[in-house]
Amino acid sequence: MAEMVSKTGVKKVKGYLYFVDKKGNVARAPMSRAGRKKGKAKIEVVAKCGVKKVSGYLYFIDGKGNVCRAMMARGRKGKKKGGKKKRR
């Protein structure tokens, strides 16, 4: 489950990708379209919140416009597959 880190209340606009940048602020960039020239899109900071990122967590903007984080799944945990036994 995700936990809220910062309450920003960003209003999302269609056609933009929202993310948490390296400095911990909420930023957006126009989504790539077939007619646009290739290259780096202009990044625009929407809200300054200065979230300190912790390793092993995925940071994202939820539906309400707040910064949230969820623990990343690393590796498979659970039952091992019971395959065929090797013959000697």
Secondary structure, 3 states (H helix, E strand, C coil): CCEEEECCCCCCCCCEEEEECCCCCEEEEECCCCCCCCCCCCCEEEECCCCCCCCCEEEEECCCCCEEEEECCCCCCCCCCCCCCCCC
